[in-house]
């Protein structure tokens, strides 16, 4: 019984947290905004929480699990995983003063 409890404790402690960050060279425009979304069916589909919010693209995006997300994930057997998205919009070309065009998206690597 002790081995089973110890194994369960070790497996629980090996779980990681999910976090994804994307940074753009575009200057920031305003304070960070936050939205709550979800990942469904073990990540096969996600809710789109920041599309269309920024006219000139994004400067910074952070997506992570809130502290309570693993509880919901375990309770729903991996069907729903809540995600929090924090993003900052990019500054437009007229606000930067140099007239250069700010890229609307970050190129894929």
VENVEN-V601600 format. One line per field, one symbol per residue. ss: DSSP state (H for helix, E for strand, - for the rest). A space follows every 10 residues. Layout:
# VENVEN-V601600
ss->???
This chain:
# VENVEN-V601600
ss->-HHHHHHHHH HHH-----EE EEE----E-- --EEEEEEEE ----EE---- -------EEE EEEE----HH HHHHH----E EEEEEEEEEE --HHHH---- ---------
